[in-house]
Amino acid sequence: MNIHHVAAQPSILNKYLAEIRDVRIQKDSMRFRRNIERIGEFIANEVSKTFRYRPVKITTPLGEKEIPLPDESLVIASVLRAGLPLHNGLLNIFDNAENAFVSAYRKHTDDHSFEIAVEYLAMPPLEGKTLLLADPMLATGRSLEAVFRVLTQGSRPAKTHIISVIAAPEGIEYLQRSMPPETELWVADIDDYLNDKAYIVPGLGDAGDLAYGQKL
């Protein structure tokens, strides 16, 4: 698996990351959603540099210009509900992409153990397409693996890109063991570790709650 740590090169991305982490600013849920969206847009631009391109002749009012355009059939798949702002950011850039939505959550068996439950799926065919699998927080990696397995039961994408905002080293290592070796992992930032509840430290808290309010 190829790992792309996008914030390793300082850029305006750092501002968006700082604001989603800041306990004062993240109280503004609209700004939190917009910053996640902007991070998605930033990463989408980086991902686009890996695509295939073909020359297309464009007619302008004064002549013609040959421009290389992406030659990819894209499907953006997001893990509900926290993945929605990240999905919107990717879709803002890849506006011709098809879309898939999956529910996945931690179903706790006790204080320290949980299973990943996947209970909803809406998706187009994936065969031969490029899959962009988006989930803002890559903690253990088990949710992303479970979602990928469900998505690819009936068809296999030609290429898979996993896109996250913040990751823990443990989750990255898990995906390296469990995902196809040609998978591309794009992470805005990589944090220190998972605590005993499998939360990312320093992280930012619960991305779904910060974006859309607390859940039962």
Z-matrix of the N, CA and C atoms (Angstrom, degrees):
N
C 1 1.463
C 2 1.519 1 109.59
N 3 1.313 2 116.02 1 131.53
C 4 1.461 3 121.03 2 177.26
C 5 1.531 4 109.57 3 -88.71
N 6 1.324 5 116.65 4 129.11
C 7 1.467 6 121.64 5 -176.94
C 8 1.521 7 109.35 6 -110.05
N 9 1.334 8 116.20 7 127.01
C 10 1.456 9 122.72 8 178.91
C 11 1.532 10 108.07 9 -115.12
N 12 1.331 11 116.95 10 107.26
C 13 1.464 12 122.26 11 177.14
C 14 1.526 13 106.73 12 -92.31
N 15 1.331 14 116.82 13 95.38
C 16 1.457 15 121.44 14 -166.93
C 17 1.528 16 111.73 15 -66.47
N 18 1.336 17 118.18 16 -38.56
C 19 1.466 18 121.11 17 -177.24
C 20 1.523 19 113.06 18 -78.26
N 21 1.332 20 118.15 19 -0.09
C 22 1.461 21 119.92 20 176.15
C 23 1.520 22 110.79 21 -62.23
N 24 1.324 23 116.41 22 -28.17
C 25 1.460 24 121.82 23 173.32
C 26 1.521 25 107.85 24 -99.87
N 27 1.342 26 120.34 25 109.80
C 28 1.468 27 121.26 26 -176.22
C 29 1.527 28 112.21 27 -55.76
N 30 1.332 29 115.31 28 137.51
C 31 1.463 30 122.12 29 -179.63
C 32 1.524 31 108.20 30 -160.61
N 33 1.323 32 116.61 31 -175.20
C 34 1.470 33 121.30 32 177.08
C 35 1.519 34 111.59 33 -61.55
N 36 1.332 35 117.28 34 -18.41
C 37 1.462 36 120.82 35 175.04
C 38 1.522 37 111.13 36 -54.18
N 39 1.334 38 117.55 37 -34.71
C 40 1.466 39 120.74 38 -179.11
C 41 1.522 40 112.61 39 -58.80
N 42 1.332 41 117.01 40 -34.60
C 43 1.469 42 120.72 41 179.36
C 44 1.525 43 110.45 42 -63.97
N 45 1.330 44 116.55 43 -44.90
C 46 1.461 45 119.72 44 -179.98
C 47 1.528 46 110.95 45 -64.87
N 48 1.335 47 116.01 46 -40.31
C 49 1.463 48 119.85 47 178.84
C 50 1.526 49 111.47 48 -65.34
N 51 1.331 50 116.66 49 -40.72
C 52 1.463 51 120.14 50 178.80
C 53 1.524 52 110.98 51 -61.20
N 54 1.325 53 116.81 52 -41.14
C 55 1.467 54 119.85 53 -176.22
C 56 1.525 55 112.40 54 -71.94
N 57 1.346 56 118.78 55 -35.50
C 58 1.466 57 117.99 56 179.25
C 59 1.523 58 111.39 57 -73.25
N 60 1.334 59 117.26 58 -19.83
C 61 1.467 60 120.66 59 178.34
C 62 1.537 61 112.44 60 -88.04
N 63 1.313 62 117.76 61 -27.95
C 64 1.467 63 123.44 62 -171.97
C 65 1.527 64 110.07 63 -68.20
N 66 1.343 65 117.63 64 120.49
C 67 1.465 66 121.26 65 -175.32
C 68 1.519 67 112.41 66 -63.49
N 69 1.337 68 117.31 67 -22.88
C 70 1.471 69 119.31 68 177.85
C 71 1.514 70 110.82 69 -78.93
N 72 1.317 71 117.09 70 -46.52
C 73 1.462 72 120.99 71 -175.29
C 74 1.519 73 111.33 72 -74.63
N 75 1.330 74 118.06 73 -34.40
C 76 1.463 75 119.78 74 -175.18
C 77 1.530 76 112.88 75 -70.59
N 78 1.345 77 117.45 76 -7.25
C 79 1.467 78 119.66 77 172.91
C 80 1.527 79 111.65 78 -67.67
N 81 1.320 80 116.99 79 -21.21
C 82 1.463 81 122.21 80 176.59
C 83 1.528 82 107.39 81 -86.89
N 84 1.335 83 117.39 82 96.70
C 85 1.462 84 120.98 83 -173.57
C 86 1.525 85 112.38 84 -63.88
N 87 1.345 86 117.11 85 -32.01
C 88 1.458 87 118.93 86 178.83
C 89 1.525 88 110.54 87 -65.89
N 90 1.333 89 116.74 88 -42.35
C 91 1.458 90 119.80 89 178.21
C 92 1.521 91 110.86 90 -68.27
N 93 1.336 92 117.11 91 -37.18
C 94 1.455 93 120.19 92 177.21
C 95 1.528 94 110.04 93 -59.41
N 96 1.338 95 117.13 94 -48.45
C 97 1.465 96 120.44 95 179.79
C 98 1.525 97 111.06 96 -60.50
N 99 1.332 98 115.94 97 -43.44
C 100 1.465 99 119.43 98 -177.75
C 101 1.527 100 111.35 99 -65.88
N 102 1.335 101 117.76 100 -37.10
C 103 1.462 102 119.59 101 178.14
C 104 1.525 103 111.81 102 -67.67
N 105 1.328 104 117.76 103 -39.74
C 106 1.464 105 120.13 104 174.72
C 107 1.530 106 109.71 105 -61.34
N 108 1.328 107 115.50 106 -41.37
C 109 1.467 108 120.53 107 178.37
C 110 1.530 109 110.60 108 -61.24
N 111 1.326 110 116.58 109 -43.92
C 112 1.469 111 120.33 110 -179.80
C 113 1.531 112 111.38 111 -65.74
N 114 1.324 113 116.54 112 -35.91
C 115 1.464 114 119.69 113 175.61
C 116 1.527 115 109.69 114 -63.52
N 117 1.336 116 116.35 115 -40.82
C 118 1.463 117 120.06 116 175.94
C 119 1.516 118 112.13 117 -60.05
N 120 1.325 119 116.77 118 -41.80
C 121 1.463 120 120.90 119 178.39
C 122 1.529 121 110.83 120 -63.57
N 123 1.320 122 115.78 121 -42.40
C 124 1.472 123 120.50 122 -178.99
C 125 1.529 124 110.54 123 -63.33
N 126 1.337 125 116.46 124 -47.32
C 127 1.460 126 119.69 125 -179.47
C 128 1.521 127 110.69 126 -66.17
N 129 1.339 128 117.21 127 -38.00
C 130 1.464 129 120.54 128 179.28
C 131 1.519 130 111.29 129 -56.77
N 132 1.316 131 116.24 130 -39.83
C 133 1.462 132 119.64 131 178.09
C 134 1.525 133 111.08 132 -62.13
N 135 1.344 134 116.54 133 -40.66
C 136 1.459 135 120.23 134 178.21
C 137 1.530 136 111.31 135 -66.17
N 138 1.318 137 116.38 136 -43.05
C 139 1.467 138 120.43 137 179.08
C 140 1.526 139 110.88 138 -60.79
N 141 1.332 140 116.42 139 -38.61
C 142 1.471 141 120.61 140 -176.07
C 143 1.530 142 112.03 141 -61.46
N 144 1.319 143 117.44 142 -22.24
C 145 1.468 144 120.81 143 -179.90
C 146 1.520 145 112.01 144 -70.67
N 147 1.337 146 117.40 145 -13.38
C 148 1.461 147 121.17 146 -179.68
C 149 1.526 148 112.03 147 -97.10
N 150 1.317 149 118.61 148 -4.70
C 151 1.461 150 121.59 149 -175.39
C 152 1.522 151 112.12 150 -74.14
N 153 1.335 152 115.12 151 163.75
C 154 1.459 153 121.64 152 167.63
C 155 1.526 154 108.65 153 -78.56
N 156 1.325 155 116.34 154 146.67
C 157 1.468 156 121.09 155 178.43
C 158 1.520 157 109.31 156 -131.48
N 159 1.330 158 115.04 157 148.91
C 160 1.462 159 120.35 158 175.62
C 161 1.525 160 108.45 159 -131.49
N 162 1.329 161 117.59 160 144.18
C 163 1.468 162 120.05 161 -179.11
C 164 1.528 163 111.26 162 -72.76
N 165 1.325 164 115.63 163 132.99
C 166 1.465 165 122.06 164 178.09
C 167 1.521 166 108.23 165 -127.02
N 168 1.336 167 116.27 166 131.99
C 169 1.462 168 120.91 167 -179.42
C 170 1.525 169 109.21 168 -86.64
N 171 1.328 170 115.92 169 121.25
C 172 1.464 171 123.08 170 -177.96
C 173 1.522 172 109.03 171 -108.17
N 174 1.327 173 115.12 172 132.30
C 175 1.467 174 120.23 173 177.43
C 176 1.521 175 109.66 174 -92.31
N 177 1.309 176 116.83 175 123.06
C 178 1.463 177 122.94 176 176.56
C 179 1.532 178 109.05 177 -104.27
N 180 1.336 179 118.76 178 172.51
C 181 1.472 180 119.64 179 177.20
C 182 1.524 181 113.51 180 -60.43
N 183 1.357 182 117.28 181 -19.67
C 184 1.464 183 119.72 182 -174.63
C 185 1.534 184 113.38 183 -118.67
N 186 1.311 185 117.22 184 3.77
C 187 1.455 186 117.60 185 179.95
C 188 1.507 187 111.77 186 161.98
N 189 1.327 188 116.47 187 -149.60
C 190 1.453 189 122.52 188 -179.46
C 191 1.522 190 110.32 189 -130.00
N 192 1.328 191 115.23 190 150.65
C 193 1.461 192 121.14 191 178.87
C 194 1.522 193 108.24 192 -142.20
N 195 1.324 194 116.75 193 128.40
C 196 1.455 195 120.99 194 176.95
C 197 1.525 196 109.04 195 -89.29
N 198 1.328 197 115.59 196 124.72
C 199 1.466 198 121.59 197 -175.73
C 200 1.531 199 109.03 198 -127.89
N 201 1.332 200 118.48 199 131.04
C 202 1.469 201 119.64 200 174.63
C 203 1.526 202 110.83 201 -73.14
N 204 1.326 203 116.94 202 123.13
C 205 1.459 204 122.25 203 -179.13
C 206 1.531 205 109.98 204 -117.86
N 207 1.351 206 117.41 205 151.99
C 208 1.467 207 120.31 206 -178.31
C 209 1.521 208 111.68 207 -57.96
N 210 1.326 209 114.57 208 138.52
C 211 1.460 210 121.62 209 178.40
C 212 1.528 211 108.23 210 -117.59
N 213 1.329 212 115.61 211 62.76
C 214 1.458 213 122.52 212 -176.16
C 215 1.524 214 109.67 213 -135.41
N 216 1.326 215 116.48 214 141.80
C 217 1.464 216 121.89 215 169.64
C 218 1.526 217 107.01 216 -100.48
N 219 1.326 218 116.63 217 110.65
C 220 1.460 219 121.61 218 -170.75
C 221 1.525 220 112.30 219 -102.27
N 222 1.314 221 115.41 220 143.96
C 223 1.463 222 122.79 221 167.90
C 224 1.527 223 107.20 222 -128.28
N 225 1.329 224 116.61 223 121.28
C 226 1.468 225 121.74 224 175.46
C 227 1.521 226 107.62 225 -96.50
N 228 1.322 227 116.53 226 120.93
C 229 1.463 228 121.85 227 179.64
C 230 1.521 229 108.82 228 -117.39
N 231 1.322 230 116.33 229 129.29
C 232 1.462 231 120.74 230 -177.24
C 233 1.515 232 111.50 231 -124.05
N 234 1.326 233 114.56 232 147.40
C 235 1.453 234 121.82 233 177.91
C 236 1.524 235 108.10 234 -90.24
N 237 1.328 236 116.24 235 118.74
C 238 1.463 237 121.67 236 -179.45
C 239 1.531 238 110.02 237 -72.15
N 240 1.361 239 117.87 238 147.32
C 241 1.448 240 127.01 239 -3.94
C 242 1.517 241 112.22 240 -101.00
N 243 1.341 242 114.37 241 -16.93
C 244 1.465 243 119.98 242 -174.28
C 245 1.519 244 112.68 243 -62.83
N 246 1.331 245 117.30 244 -24.47
C 247 1.448 246 120.55 245 -176.80
C 248 1.514 247 115.24 246 -77.24
N 249 1.326 248 118.59 247 -8.30
C 250 1.464 249 120.36 248 -173.22
C 251 1.530 250 114.00 249 -63.24
N 252 1.340 251 120.70 250 -46.84
C 253 1.469 252 118.12 251 178.56
C 254 1.531 253 112.60 252 -63.63
N 255 1.332 254 117.15 253 -37.09
C 256 1.461 255 120.50 254 176.84
C 257 1.521 256 110.00 255 -65.28
N 258 1.325 257 116.53 256 -41.15
C 259 1.468 258 121.99 257 176.25
C 260 1.529 259 110.40 258 -57.42
N 261 1.331 260 116.29 259 -45.91
C 262 1.471 261 119.92 260 -179.48
C 263 1.529 262 111.12 261 -61.02
N 264 1.330 263 117.39 262 -39.87
C 265 1.453 264 120.02 263 178.55
C 266 1.518 265 111.97 264 -62.73
N 267 1.327 266 117.02 265 -43.37
C 268 1.459 267 120.79 266 177.78
C 269 1.524 268 111.05 267 -64.48
N 270 1.339 269 115.79 268 -41.30
C 271 1.461 270 120.22 269 -178.10
C 272 1.524 271 111.62 270 -69.99
N 273 1.329 272 117.57 271 -28.83
C 274 1.475 273 119.88 272 175.18
C 275 1.526 274 111.34 273 -59.66
N 276 1.327 275 116.52 274 -34.27
C 277 1.465 276 121.38 275 -179.37
C 278 1.524 277 110.92 276 -89.01
N 279 1.322 278 116.44 277 -47.74
C 280 1.473 279 121.33 278 -179.53
C 281 1.522 280 108.71 279 -97.83
N 282 1.338 281 116.18 280 70.07
C 283 1.460 282 120.38 281 -168.85
C 284 1.522 283 114.38 282 -73.96
N 285 1.329 284 118.20 283 -8.23
C 286 1.463 285 120.89 284 175.98
C 287 1.526 286 112.69 285 -98.85
N 288 1.312 287 117.05 286 4.48
C 289 1.468 288 120.46 287 -175.87
C 290 1.521 289 111.39 288 -70.59
N 291 1.338 290 115.05 289 149.78
C 292 1.460 291 120.79 290 167.14
C 293 1.530 292 107.91 291 -81.08
N 294 1.338 293 116.11 292 168.03
C 295 1.458 294 119.59 293 -171.03
C 296 1.524 295 111.95 294 -134.28
N 297 1.334 296 114.61 295 144.51
C 298 1.457 297 121.64 296 175.88
C 299 1.526 298 108.55 297 -135.44
N 300 1.331 299 116.12 298 148.42
C 301 1.461 300 121.38 299 -179.09
C 302 1.526 301 109.08 300 -136.03
N 303 1.338 302 115.12 301 134.88
C 304 1.460 303 121.69 302 -176.53
C 305 1.523 304 108.50 303 -134.79
N 306 1.328 305 116.24 304 139.48
C 307 1.465 306 119.01 305 171.90
C 308 1.520 307 108.56 306 -96.98
N 309 1.313 308 115.39 307 136.14
C 310 1.469 309 120.59 308 175.60
C 311 1.518 310 107.86 309 -149.94
N 312 1.312 311 116.52 310 134.43
C 313 1.462 312 119.27 311 179.11
C 314 1.519 313 110.18 312 -150.17
N 315 1.340 314 113.89 313 163.08
C 316 1.463 315 120.09 314 178.29
C 317 1.525 316 109.12 315 -81.38
N 318 1.308 317 116.88 316 117.61
C 319 1.456 318 122.21 317 176.39
C 320 1.526 319 107.62 318 -100.09
N 321 1.338 320 115.67 319 101.44
C 322 1.464 321 120.67 320 -171.07
C 323 1.528 322 111.33 321 -75.13
N 324 1.318 323 115.37 322 134.06
C 325 1.462 324 121.82 323 173.96
C 326 1.529 325 111.26 324 -97.03
N 327 1.350 326 115.59 325 -26.40
C 328 1.467 327 121.72 326 170.99
C 329 1.521 328 106.95 327 -158.51
N 330 1.322 329 117.59 328 -168.19
C 331 1.465 330 120.87 329 -174.45
C 332 1.523 331 112.91 330 -64.66
N 333 1.334 332 117.82 331 -23.71
C 334 1.462 333 119.53 332 -173.55
C 335 1.529 334 113.73 333 -123.20
N 336 1.319 335 117.52 334 -2.15
C 337 1.466 336 120.42 335 -177.87
C 338 1.526 337 110.15 336 -123.72
N 339 1.322 338 115.77 337 145.42
C 340 1.458 339 120.11 338 177.39
C 341 1.521 340 110.07 339 -154.34
N 342 1.325 341 113.95 340 158.16
C 343 1.453 342 121.99 341 172.18
C 344 1.522 343 108.34 342 -113.95
N 345 1.332 344 117.09 343 158.35
C 346 1.455 345 121.10 344 176.60
C 347 1.524 346 108.58 345 -94.54
N 348 1.322 347 115.71 346 119.28
C 349 1.462 348 121.30 347 178.71
C 350 1.524 349 109.64 348 -102.59
N 351 1.317 350 116.46 349 126.16
C 352 1.467 351 123.03 350 175.72
C 353 1.523 352 107.05 351 -114.41
N 354 1.345 353 117.00 352 115.61
C 355 1.460 354 119.96 353 -170.20
C 356 1.523 355 114.27 354 -123.11
N 357 1.322 356 119.21 355 -6.61
C 358 1.468 357 120.93 356 -179.26
C 359 1.517 358 109.00 357 -145.00
N 360 1.328 359 116.18 358 139.12
C 361 1.454 360 121.33 359 179.13
C 362 1.517 361 109.93 360 -149.10
N 363 1.332 362 116.12 361 127.65
C 364 1.465 363 122.54 362 171.73
C 365 1.522 364 106.68 363 -134.48
N 366 1.341 365 117.21 364 120.34
C 367 1.461 366 119.47 365 -172.08
C 368 1.526 367 111.05 366 -156.69
N 369 1.346 368 116.26 367 154.74
C 370 1.452 369 121.20 368 169.96
C 371 1.530 370 109.42 369 -87.95
N 372 1.335 371 118.50 370 173.88
C 373 1.469 372 120.13 371 173.51
C 374 1.531 373 110.73 372 -61.58
N 375 1.336 374 116.18 373 144.32
C 376 1.467 375 121.17 374 -178.12
C 377 1.519 376 113.17 375 -106.66
N 378 1.298 377 118.14 376 -11.82
C 379 1.463 378 121.01 377 -171.66
C 380 1.524 379 111.51 378 -54.55
N 381 1.340 380 115.21 379 122.67
C 382 1.449 381 121.09 380 175.67
C 383 1.511 382 115.45 381 75.83
N 384 1.335 383 118.14 382 4.79
C 385 1.463 384 121.52 383 -177.81
C 386 1.526 385 110.90 384 -101.84
N 387 1.321 386 115.82 385 171.07
C 388 1.461 387 121.85 386 176.40
C 389 1.519 388 108.41 387 -98.67
N 390 1.323 389 116.75 388 120.15
C 391 1.460 390 122.85 389 -177.94
C 392 1.517 391 109.94 390 -96.49
N 393 1.339 392 115.87 391 127.24
C 394 1.461 393 122.86 392 171.17
C 395 1.522 394 106.94 393 -109.31
N 396 1.319 395 117.40 394 105.48
C 397 1.458 396 122.87 395 -176.18
C 398 1.523 397 108.92 396 -99.47
N 399 1.332 398 116.62 397 115.22
C 400 1.463 399 121.77 398 -169.61
C 401 1.528 400 111.73 399 -113.79
N 402 1.321 401 115.49 400 128.18
C 403 1.459 402 123.06 401 172.91
C 404 1.523 403 106.41 402 -151.44
N 405 1.342 404 119.29 403 122.12
C 406 1.463 405 119.54 404 -170.38
C 407 1.519 406 114.81 405 -64.21
N 408 1.345 407 118.15 406 -32.35
C 409 1.462 408 120.35 407 -175.54
C 410 1.524 409 109.96 408 -115.92
N 411 1.306 410 116.43 409 117.34
C 412 1.461 411 122.50 410 176.02
C 413 1.525 412 107.31 411 -103.06
N 414 1.337 413 115.37 412 94.31
C 415 1.464 414 120.58 413 -176.61
C 416 1.525 415 109.75 414 -95.18
N 417 1.332 416 117.69 415 -86.49
C 418 1.466 417 120.40 416 178.76
C 419 1.525 418 111.90 417 -81.34
N 420 1.329 419 117.07 418 -24.25
C 421 1.457 420 121.45 419 -175.41
C 422 1.510 421 113.50 420 88.92
N 423 1.320 422 117.86 421 -9.23
C 424 1.466 423 120.89 422 -175.17
C 425 1.526 424 112.15 423 -69.82
N 426 1.341 425 117.71 424 -35.83
C 427 1.465 426 119.53 425 178.56
C 428 1.525 427 111.21 426 -64.31
N 429 1.327 428 116.55 427 -45.44
C 430 1.458 429 119.83 428 -179.54
C 431 1.516 430 111.56 429 -64.47
N 432 1.312 431 117.16 430 -39.60
C 433 1.459 432 118.89 431 177.69
C 434 1.518 433 110.99 432 -64.30
N 435 1.347 434 117.17 433 -44.51
C 436 1.464 435 120.97 434 -179.51
C 437 1.522 436 111.20 435 -61.86
N 438 1.328 437 116.66 436 -42.49
C 439 1.463 438 120.77 437 179.00
C 440 1.524 439 110.56 438 -64.42
N 441 1.324 440 116.88 439 -43.11
C 442 1.463 441 120.05 440 178.80
C 443 1.519 442 110.91 441 -60.49
N 444 1.309 443 118.40 442 -42.01
C 445 1.462 444 121.62 443 179.64
C 446 1.523 445 111.22 444 -62.83
N 447 1.322 446 116.90 445 -41.22
C 448 1.470 447 120.36 446 178.95
C 449 1.525 448 110.52 447 -67.23
N 450 1.332 449 116.68 448 -44.26
C 451 1.463 450 120.29 449 -178.58
C 452 1.523 451 112.23 450 -61.79
N 453 1.315 452 117.08 451 -34.54
C 454 1.465 453 120.61 452 -171.42
C 455 1.530 454 113.20 453 -102.46
N 456 1.325 455 117.72 454 16.71
C 457 1.462 456 119.65 455 179.19
C 458 1.532 457 111.99 456 -63.95
N 459 1.338 458 116.57 457 -39.87
C 460 1.461 459 119.06 458 -175.63
C 461 1.510 460 114.66 459 -100.61
N 462 1.325 461 117.94 460 -18.41
C 463 1.467 462 121.10 461 -178.77
C 464 1.519 463 109.14 462 -156.34
N 465 1.320 464 115.29 463 156.02
C 466 1.459 465 120.32 464 -176.43
C 467 1.517 466 110.18 465 -115.48
N 468 1.321 467 117.55 466 130.99
C 469 1.471 468 119.59 467 174.63
C 470 1.522 469 111.00 468 -70.23
N 471 1.334 470 115.51 469 155.18
C 472 1.458 471 119.75 470 175.86
C 473 1.522 472 110.70 471 -71.23
N 474 1.321 473 116.59 472 -31.41
C 475 1.467 474 122.17 473 -177.45
C 476 1.521 475 108.50 474 -150.68
N 477 1.330 476 116.62 475 145.28
C 478 1.464 477 121.06 476 178.63
C 479 1.521 478 109.84 477 -126.55
N 480 1.328 479 115.10 478 128.67
C 481 1.465 480 122.56 479 172.00
C 482 1.529 481 107.37 480 -116.06
N 483 1.312 482 117.78 481 125.37
C 484 1.466 483 122.28 482 173.06
C 485 1.523 484 107.45 483 -99.35
N 486 1.339 485 115.58 484 131.42
C 487 1.465 486 120.48 485 -174.85
C 488 1.528 487 109.10 486 -125.12
N 489 1.334 488 116.12 487 120.10
C 490 1.459 489 121.88 488 179.16
C 491 1.521 490 109.76 489 -132.98
N 492 1.319 491 114.92 490 159.21
C 493 1.462 492 120.50 491 178.39
C 494 1.524 493 110.37 492 -88.11
N 495 1.327 494 116.43 493 -51.15
C 496 1.463 495 121.31 494 -178.77
C 497 1.521 496 109.04 495 -132.03
N 498 1.324 497 116.36 496 135.89
C 499 1.460 498 121.21 497 -178.48
C 500 1.511 499 110.56 498 -129.50
N 501 1.325 500 114.86 499 153.12
C 502 1.464 501 121.85 500 170.29
C 503 1.524 502 108.49 501 -100.61
N 504 1.327 503 117.76 502 147.97
C 505 1.473 504 119.88 503 178.89
C 506 1.524 505 112.76 504 -55.93
N 507 1.343 506 116.89 505 -35.90
C 508 1.463 507 120.54 506 -179.11
C 509 1.535 508 111.05 507 -62.44
N 510 1.338 509 116.31 508 -40.14
C 511 1.461 510 119.97 509 179.72
C 512 1.520 511 112.09 510 -68.21
N 513 1.320 512 115.93 511 -39.56
C 514 1.463 513 119.95 512 177.40
C 515 1.526 514 110.33 513 -62.19
N 516 1.328 515 116.79 514 -44.73
C 517 1.459 516 120.49 515 179.53
C 518 1.520 517 111.20 516 -63.01
N 519 1.326 518 117.67 517 -37.57
C 520 1.464 519 121.06 518 178.80
C 521 1.526 520 110.59 519 -64.22
N 522 1.318 521 117.03 520 -44.82
C 523 1.455 522 119.80 521 179.51
C 524 1.523 523 111.71 522 -66.51
N 525 1.319 524 117.36 523 -34.04
C 526 1.463 525 120.07 524 176.54
C 527 1.527 526 111.10 525 -59.97
N 528 1.334 527 116.20 526 -33.61
C 529 1.469 528 120.01 527 179.61
C 530 1.523 529 112.57 528 -82.16
N 531 1.334 530 117.48 529 -30.71
C 532 1.464 531 119.99 530 -167.34
C 533 1.527 532 115.45 531 -106.61
N 534 1.326 533 118.62 532 -18.78
C 535 1.459 534 121.25 533 -177.81
C 536 1.522 535 110.73 534 -95.88
N 537 1.346 536 117.38 535 158.94
C 538 1.466 537 119.49 536 175.10
C 539 1.518 538 110.89 537 -55.19
N 540 1.330 539 117.99 538 141.96
C 541 1.465 540 120.84 539 -173.55
C 542 1.517 541 114.39 540 -62.68
N 543 1.335 542 118.02 541 -23.53
C 544 1.468 543 120.49 542 -179.35
C 545 1.523 544 113.05 543 -84.48
N 546 1.340 545 117.90 544 2.19
C 547 1.464 546 121.86 545 178.94
C 548 1.527 547 110.80 546 -62.62
N 549 1.340 548 115.19 547 141.15
C 550 1.471 549 121.19 548 175.19
C 551 1.530 550 108.12 549 -105.60
N 552 1.319 551 117.39 550 124.92
C 553 1.467 552 122.31 551 178.17
C 554 1.519 553 109.17 552 -108.09
N 555 1.335 554 115.92 553 122.49
C 556 1.458 555 122.83 554 178.73
C 557 1.525 556 108.39 555 -113.49
N 558 1.332 557 116.08 556 117.24
C 559 1.461 558 121.80 557 -178.25
C 560 1.520 559 108.56 558 -125.90
N 561 1.338 560 115.96 559 127.24
C 562 1.466 561 117.92 560 177.73
C 563 1.522 562 110.06 561 -62.05
N 564 1.358 563 116.72 562 -48.10
C 565 1.463 564 118.92 563 -179.69
C 566 1.523 565 110.01 564 -146.46
N 567 1.325 566 115.47 565 151.83
C 568 1.463 567 122.60 566 -179.72
C 569 1.524 568 108.20 567 -116.09
N 570 1.339 569 116.38 568 124.95
C 571 1.458 570 121.56 569 -176.50
C 572 1.525 571 111.68 570 -95.77
N 573 1.342 572 116.28 571 -166.77
C 574 1.460 573 121.33 572 -166.54
C 575 1.534 574 114.25 573 -83.76
N 576 1.349 575 116.85 574 -51.69
C 577 1.464 576 119.32 575 -173.30
C 578 1.525 577 109.64 576 -169.41
N 579 1.345 578 115.58 577 173.91
C 580 1.465 579 122.87 578 170.51
C 581 1.522 580 108.95 579 -99.26
N 582 1.341 581 115.82 580 139.00
C 583 1.462 582 118.35 581 175.81
C 584 1.533 583 109.88 582 -83.03
N 585 1.348 584 117.05 583 -172.67
C 586 1.462 585 119.95 584 -174.37
C 587 1.522 586 113.23 585 -70.68
N 588 1.344 587 117.52 586 -9.04
C 589 1.467 588 121.29 587 174.08
C 590 1.528 589 111.56 588 -103.24
N 591 1.312 590 116.33 589 10.49
C 592 1.472 591 123.26 590 179.25
C 593 1.521 592 111.84 591 65.13
N 594 1.349 593 116.76 592 34.33
C 595 1.455 594 121.87 593 172.29
C 596 1.527 595 109.02 594 -99.59
N 597 1.331 596 115.81 595 145.75
C 598 1.458 597 120.78 596 -179.11
C 599 1.526 598 110.38 597 -74.64
N 600 1.325 599 116.64 598 132.98
C 601 1.470 600 123.36 599 178.09
C 602 1.531 601 108.64 600 -119.87
N 603 1.349 602 118.36 601 129.50
C 604 1.467 603 128.36 602 2.24
C 605 1.534 604 114.12 603 -76.28
N 606 1.322 605 118.67 604 -22.40
C 607 1.461 606 120.82 605 172.58
C 608 1.507 607 114.26 606 56.63
N 609 1.352 608 114.78 607 -146.21
C 610 1.462 609 120.13 608 178.72
C 611 1.520 610 112.75 609 -152.89
N 612 1.325 611 117.50 610 -3.12
C 613 1.454 612 120.50 611 -174.68
C 614 1.521 613 109.87 612 106.39
N 615 1.327 614 116.28 613 -157.72
C 616 1.462 615 122.07 614 -179.46
C 617 1.529 616 109.51 615 -88.65
N 618 1.323 617 117.01 616 110.67
C 619 1.469 618 120.63 617 -175.10
C 620 1.529 619 111.77 618 -63.05
N 621 1.325 620 117.29 619 -37.74
C 622 1.462 621 119.84 620 178.43
C 623 1.501 622 112.73 621 -64.29
N 624 1.335 623 117.31 622 -43.49
C 625 1.467 624 121.18 623 178.74
C 626 1.518 625 110.63 624 -65.75
N 627 1.326 626 117.09 625 -41.36
C 628 1.474 627 119.95 626 -179.26
C 629 1.520 628 111.72 627 -66.14
N 630 1.312 629 116.88 628 -32.03
C 631 1.453 630 120.47 629 -179.50
C 632 1.515 631 113.09 630 -81.81
N 633 1.356 632 116.76 631 -37.91
C 634 1.467 633 119.27 632 -168.43
C 635 1.515 634 114.78 633 -130.89
N 636 1.337 635 119.17 634 2.92
C 637 1.453 636 121.21 635 178.81
C 638 1.516 637 111.33 636 101.19
N 639 1.321 638 115.65 637 160.50
C 640 1.457 639 120.61 638 -176.79
C 641 1.523 640 111.58 639 -68.25
N 642 1.334 641 115.38 640 151.54
C 643 1.466 642 122.42 641 178.82
C 644 1.510 643 109.40 642 -113.13
N 645 1.305 644 116.19 643 164.40
C 646 1.462 645 120.75 644 177.66
C 647 1.522 646 110.08 645 -70.93
